[in-house]
Structure formats: C-alpha cells, structure tokens
Amino acid sequence: MYPLSIIVPVYNAEAYLDRCVQSILAQTMPDFELILVDDGSPDRCGEMCDAYAKTDPRIRVIHQTNAGQAAARNRALDIAQGEYFGFADSDDFIHPQTFEILLKNARKHKAQISVGGYQPVTGLVNHPTWNDVPSRSWNGAEFLRHCLIDGVDKKPWVLWDKIFHRDCFRTLRFPEGRIFEDNAVVYRMLYEAEIVADCDAKLYYYFFNEDSTVNQSFKLKHLDWLKVLEEMIPYFEEKRDQILVDKLNKSYLFALADLYRKVRTHLREPAALAELKGKLKKQYQLEKKKYPITIQTHPNVIEILHPGYAKCYWTVRGILTRFKK
C-alpha cells in the first residue's frame, strides 16, 4: 500500500495537463501513486496520460467513455491503493511540498482529513519554501462550523485542498451525472471525521480557467448547487445541529434568488424560473418567521417576490436622495 493515492480526472485539458502532472511528480514526498483518468477527452489528453505512464512507474492510467468528473473519480477510488487519497483538477497545479505537509499533519494529529490553504492564480507562481508550518486539529463538526460561521478563508466543500484517509470513502462515492459532485460528499466526511488537521500554507493553486465546468457560461446544470444545499439541510437536521441548519437555510435563500436572476438573465427557461420562484417563496415564508427580511437586507429576494413594492421603494428612495443633495 502507498502512503498516498493522487487522483486526477482528465478532460479537455491538453494545454494545462503537463503543468499539473509535473507539479505532482515534483513532490518532495515521492512515495505515492498517481491515477490519471482520461474521461473520454476529445483532445490529446489520453495519449499524454499514456506517455506519462511509460516514463514513471508510479502513474496508472484509466481510459473511459466520457461520463463526467464524478464517474472518473469513482473509477479511480475503486482501484486506489493509498492509505490517504488526494485530488487535483487537471487544469490546476500544486506546491512541491503539498502532500509532504498534508500527510505530515495527518499523521501528527492522527487525522482522517488534512486540510491546507489554496491560492487562486491566472498563471505560474513562485513557490515559497514552507518550513515548520503551524497546524491545528479539530473535531470535524467544529471545523465545519469554523469554516461556515467564522468566515475563514477555507473551502469546506471541495476536494483539492485536502487529503482523506481511505476509510472516509468506505461507504461514499460521488454522485454521477451532476456538477458540484465533490460538494455533495465532502461536508459529510468533514462532519463525521473524529479529527481534522488544518494549516494555512497555500499549497494548492486553483487556476481560473474559463473553459472549466464550473466557470463555463451559465447553464441549467449550474442549478445542481441547489441539490447540494437541499441535501445538506436535512442532513444537519438529522444531526440536530441547529447552528449549521440555520446557516444553510440562509444560504439556500440567497442561492435561490441569485440563481433565479441568472436564469432570467442568461436563459429562456420559463419552467425553471417558475420552479425557482416557487422554492424561493416557500423558503422566504420559512425564514421570515425567524428574522427580518427586508428590501435593505435581501433586495434580490424582495425584487423577485414583490417587484411592484421594490420598484416603488427604489423610485421613492432615488427622489429623496436627489432632494437631500
């Protein structure tokens, strides 16, 4: 068994794949396996993956008909031999010490999950040398509340700034056929982890790629984010964690309003608009019993549900502002 399996789904990333793979092969911790999953990529990625495997025995390649990132990761999980699993997207890259630091922290704290920092980038970066990186340990539920309630610069839903003990995936796989598939499972693993190790070293470089699945022009599939929230809320209700239930209900209200406006602006989908407005109205009725929802605090919500009132309010406010001048 390897200390670590690194899983990279590969699709339409010919321009970025070499940077990603070379950043993994340059890790200061060399004892790992790298599983590249060619998800039916239409460019040269499949050939590139095979070429990498011929030059380094740590690399294993899976070729599959295009089925999406979730299916690619699930295929890799089925054959991964590592004690811990790490993940990267094929258009991103990592610091040379990434897995050395994450694995060191996992073992130091006997953690099921080890988390690092990340940095959004638009090109290459100069790597600082990380010496004696301070780390903390948390109960998983505490760490999740810390991320969501305290507003720290951590992404509790994503895979790529973390490593996970293989036991985290004993009964979990990624839901296939949707995007935000990592968001749909990572929160469960975090919440149920006995120990989460955490450090602030920026180890993962998130490359802003306009062609990536999440950053593509708005499409109906981006409504999959609502599915994540609609699964999270009952999950935390079952756990009787009212702090997270309240936080996520507020997030759900904002997400519904935001996505309604995006569908109205970018798509001609009256059925989707009607469904979103119905969900928004229901969530608004539930939430306004708990705290004030006004046009000042939730302008998007009020403008969708009460457009006449909102138009009148903003007109009067504009007139009063001009008189004050």
Secondary structure, 3 states (H helix, E strand, C coil): CEEEEEEEEECCCCCCHHHHHHHHHCCCCCCCEEEEEEECCCCCHHHHHHHHHHHCCCEEEEEECCCCHHHHHHHHHHHCCEEEEEECCCCCEECCCHHHHHHHHHHHHCCCEEEEEEEEECCCCCCCCCCCCCEEEECHHHHHHHHHHCCCCCCCCCCCCEEEEHHHHCCCCCCCCCCCCCHHHHHHHHHHCCCEEEEEEEEEEEECCCCCCCCCCCCHHHHHHHHHHHHHHHHHHHCCCHHHHHHHHHHHHHHHHHHHHHHHHHCCCHHHHHHHHHHHHHHHHHHCCCCCCCCCCCHHHHHHHCHHHHHHHHHHHHHHHHHHC
